[in-house]
Amino acid sequence: MLEAITIEEFEKRRKALRPAARRVLDAIIAYKRAHDGNWPTRRRLARLASRGSTTVTTRIATLEKAGFLRRNDDGELDADLDRPE
């Protein structure tokens, strides 16, 4: 499970991200909220974040290193991104 942090800490860490990584994170959060917690495909995520799929893959790795995302036992992305609006 990901480390539980306050909203303030989440926003502080989010603001420390480069704009492209922040855009990808925000697109993931918005998509998961609109689609009952389901993840967007990389292609859809690239469209939502206005980035290429290679860039999205790189930014996902950045978000993993920053602790926003993790992989489950099956190697699939997972996260608890239910931050209040």
Stockholm file with secondary structure:
# STOCKHOLM 1.0

chainA/1-85         MLEAITIEEFEKRRKALRPAARRVLDAIIAYKRAHDGNWPTRRRLARLASRGSTTVTTRIATLEKAGFLRRNDDGELDADLDRPE
#=GR chainA/1-85 SS CCCCCCHHHHHHHHHHSCHHHHHHHHHHHHHHHHTTTCCCCHHHHHHHHTSCHHHHHHHHHHHHHTTSCEECTTSCEECCCCCCC
#=GC SS_cons        CCCCCCHHHHHHHHHHSCHHHHHHHHHHHHHHHHTTTCCCCHHHHHHHHTSCHHHHHHHHHHHHHTTSCEECTTSCEECCCCCCC
//
